[in-house]
Amino acid sequence: MQVIEISGSGWPELSALWRRQWPECPPLAHELKNVYADRWVRFHSLPGSQRYADDESEYAILLHRHNTVLNEFFTGQRVHIVTAPYGAREETVEISMAGVPHVLNPDSHPWTTLGEEGPDTDRIVHLHVSGRPWLPGTIDPLLRAVADDQCSDVIIMDTALRRLYHPYDGGADCIVESTAERDRLKAAHSDWLSRHPRGL
């Protein structure tokens, strides 16, 4: 898989900071676990690694798990929320940017556009980003949409880009500052870990 930036940045300072903090991977959420595996842990959002919620009680569990880790990461801080609907190569930016994720990321603005190329894919990804103080529950509608597979490649990150939180339909990938911090996080929430040998 090759990912390249194919447009200029609307947030040049953020792009420069990203390149300093995460030089081996552009801000494409689903690729981060592969590049920074030594600082990555995945938590499942429902007991028994159930992928999708069936009722409101299960949505409550998955939102609790998301917000628990997000609070540990970001309490008292400002965060950036990144959303990324996809478009085919031939689609216009205007059409691709009208997707659900940006509606659920109020006050977001275009950040940058990535090209994702591989044997089975040829897509463009329009990243939008917003900034706000972190408050528990503040992005629950977005987290629910991710849980229902209505959007993907969301990243929540502190403004220094030290920690990255990528929710997906089934759980969340956490990329932190060190292997030691990763191990502490795994120990704190061991019941939420996958039984898969690779932690997937």
PLY file of the C-alpha trace (Angstrom):
ply
format ascii 1.0
element vertex 200
property float x
property float y
property float z
element edge 199
property int vertex1
property int vertex2
end_header
0.00 0.00 0.00
1.30 3.43 -0.95
-0.14 6.62 0.52
0.86 10.01 -0.84
-0.24 13.57 -0.22
-1.84 14.83 -3.42
-2.92 18.31 -2.35
-1.55 21.13 -0.26
-2.38 21.39 3.41
-5.11 23.65 4.73
-3.43 23.40 8.16
0.30 23.66 7.32
1.42 23.82 10.98
-0.52 20.64 11.75
0.96 18.88 8.74
4.48 19.90 9.77
3.89 18.69 13.32
2.51 15.38 12.03
5.63 14.83 9.94
7.80 15.44 13.01
5.81 13.22 15.36
4.84 10.40 12.98
7.36 10.56 10.13
6.90 6.98 8.95
3.18 7.22 8.13
0.80 9.88 6.80
-2.39 10.53 8.82
-4.31 7.56 7.43
-5.72 5.92 10.52
-5.95 2.29 9.44
-2.27 2.21 8.43
-0.87 3.43 11.78
-1.01 0.08 13.58
1.17 -1.50 10.91
3.86 1.18 10.99
3.94 1.81 14.76
3.21 -1.70 16.01
5.54 -1.34 18.99
3.37 1.49 20.37
-0.03 0.13 19.33
-2.79 -1.65 21.23
-6.29 -2.54 20.08
-9.31 -2.65 22.38
-12.57 -4.29 21.40
-15.69 -2.27 22.08
-18.01 -5.07 23.22
-17.62 -8.18 25.41
-16.63 -11.37 23.64
-15.23 -9.32 20.74
-18.75 -8.83 19.42
-18.37 -6.47 16.47
-21.68 -4.55 16.31
-24.13 -3.35 18.95
-27.63 -4.84 18.83
-29.41 -2.53 21.27
-29.00 0.61 23.36
-27.47 -1.27 26.29
-24.66 -2.47 24.02
-24.18 1.03 22.58
-23.79 2.21 26.17
-21.02 -0.34 26.75
-19.08 0.60 23.64
-19.41 4.34 24.28
-18.27 3.77 27.86
-15.17 1.93 26.67
-14.33 4.59 24.08
-14.82 7.47 26.51
-12.88 5.74 29.29
-9.70 5.59 27.20
-10.31 8.99 25.60
-10.61 10.51 29.09
-7.35 8.87 30.13
-5.66 10.32 27.07
-7.15 13.80 26.84
-8.79 15.07 30.06
-8.09 18.78 30.45
-6.66 19.09 26.93
-7.72 20.35 23.54
-8.03 17.75 20.83
-8.14 17.55 17.07
-10.88 15.42 15.51
-10.01 14.11 12.04
-12.67 12.71 9.69
-12.09 11.12 6.32
-14.77 10.09 3.82
-13.48 8.35 0.74
-13.92 9.08 -2.94
-12.93 7.30 -6.12
-10.26 8.93 -8.23
-12.75 10.31 -10.70
-14.97 11.94 -8.11
-14.72 15.63 -7.40
-13.54 16.96 -4.07
-16.89 18.71 -3.58
-18.85 15.46 -3.85
-16.47 13.51 -1.64
-16.44 16.16 1.07
-20.20 16.10 1.51
-20.17 12.82 3.45
-21.59 11.95 6.85
-18.31 12.09 8.84
-17.83 15.83 8.35
-21.42 16.52 9.40
-20.57 14.72 12.66
-17.39 16.79 13.04
-18.84 20.30 13.43
-16.63 23.30 12.65
-14.17 21.06 10.83
-12.18 22.40 7.88
-10.23 20.75 5.06
-6.79 19.65 6.20
-5.19 17.65 3.40
-5.94 15.09 0.70
-4.20 11.73 0.48
-3.98 9.25 -2.36
-4.15 5.58 -1.37
-2.87 3.18 -4.00
-2.56 -0.58 -3.90
-3.38 -3.80 -5.80
-7.06 -3.64 -4.81
-7.65 0.06 -4.19
-7.21 3.43 -5.85
-8.85 6.09 -3.72
-8.54 9.62 -2.53
-9.09 10.55 1.10
-10.13 14.08 2.03
-9.16 14.77 5.64
-11.03 17.40 7.61
-10.02 18.48 11.12
-11.60 20.41 13.97
-10.25 21.58 17.32
-12.09 21.68 20.64
-11.64 21.04 24.37
-12.08 17.36 25.20
-15.25 16.60 27.14
-16.65 13.10 27.82
-19.46 12.29 25.40
-18.64 15.19 23.11
-18.18 12.97 20.06
-20.62 10.17 20.90
-22.64 10.66 17.67
-19.44 10.26 15.65
-18.38 7.21 17.68
-21.78 5.61 17.08
-21.50 6.24 13.35
-18.06 4.60 13.35
-19.43 1.67 15.37
-22.15 1.20 12.74
-19.55 1.30 9.92
-20.97 4.55 8.52
-17.53 6.17 8.47
-13.92 5.16 8.98
-10.40 6.48 9.47
-11.40 8.85 12.26
-8.51 10.01 14.47
-8.78 11.81 17.82
-5.45 13.32 18.90
-4.08 15.87 21.34
-2.78 19.10 19.83
0.84 17.97 20.37
0.06 14.73 18.49
1.53 12.56 21.25
-1.36 10.10 21.34
-3.64 8.93 18.53
-7.01 7.25 19.04
-8.58 5.57 16.02
-12.08 4.13 16.59
-13.29 1.55 14.06
-16.35 -0.68 13.78
-15.50 -3.15 16.51
-13.12 -1.26 18.75
-10.26 1.23 18.74
-6.58 1.35 17.88
-4.44 3.38 20.30
-1.00 4.65 19.30
0.95 6.11 22.24
4.36 7.60 22.97
6.25 4.48 24.03
6.08 0.72 24.35
6.02 1.12 28.15
2.95 3.35 27.95
1.33 0.86 25.58
1.96 -1.94 28.07
0.49 0.06 30.97
-2.61 0.75 28.89
-2.98 -2.93 28.01
-2.71 -3.91 31.68
-5.31 -1.32 32.72
-7.91 -2.67 30.28
-6.89 -6.29 29.81
-10.52 -7.46 29.64
-10.99 -5.46 26.44
-8.07 -7.01 24.55
-8.44 -9.38 21.63
-7.50 -13.04 22.01
-6.04 -12.98 18.52
-2.29 -13.74 18.68
-1.50 -10.48 16.89
-3.89 -8.44 19.03
-6.29 -7.76 16.15
0 1
1 2
2 3
3 4
4 5
5 6
6 7
7 8
8 9
9 10
10 11
11 12
12 13
13 14
14 15
15 16
16 17
17 18
18 19
19 20
20 21
21 22
22 23
23 24
24 25
25 26
26 27
27 28
28 29
29 30
30 31
31 32
32 33
33 34
34 35
35 36
36 37
37 38
38 39
39 40
40 41
41 42
42 43
43 44
44 45
45 46
46 47
47 48
48 49
49 50
50 51
51 52
52 53
53 54
54 55
55 56
56 57
57 58
58 59
59 60
60 61
61 62
62 63
63 64
64 65
65 66
66 67
67 68
68 69
69 70
70 71
71 72
72 73
73 74
74 75
75 76
76 77
77 78
78 79
79 80
80 81
81 82
82 83
83 84
84 85
85 86
86 87
87 88
88 89
89 90
90 91
91 92
92 93
93 94
94 95
95 96
96 97
97 98
98 99
99 100
100 101
101 102
102 103
103 104
104 105
105 106
106 107
107 108
108 109
109 110
110 111
111 112
112 113
113 114
114 115
115 116
116 117
117 118
118 119
119 120
120 121
121 122
122 123
123 124
124 125
125 126
126 127
127 128
128 129
129 130
130 131
131 132
132 133
133 134
134 135
135 136
136 137
137 138
138 139
139 140
140 141
141 142
142 143
143 144
144 145
145 146
146 147
147 148
148 149
149 150
150 151
151 152
152 153
153 154
154 155
155 156
156 157
157 158
158 159
159 160
160 161
161 162
162 163
163 164
164 165
165 166
166 167
167 168
168 169
169 170
170 171
171 172
172 173
173 174
174 175
175 176
176 177
177 178
178 179
179 180
180 181
181 182
182 183
183 184
184 185
185 186
186 187
187 188
188 189
189 190
190 191
191 192
192 193
193 194
194 195
195 196
196 197
197 198
198 199
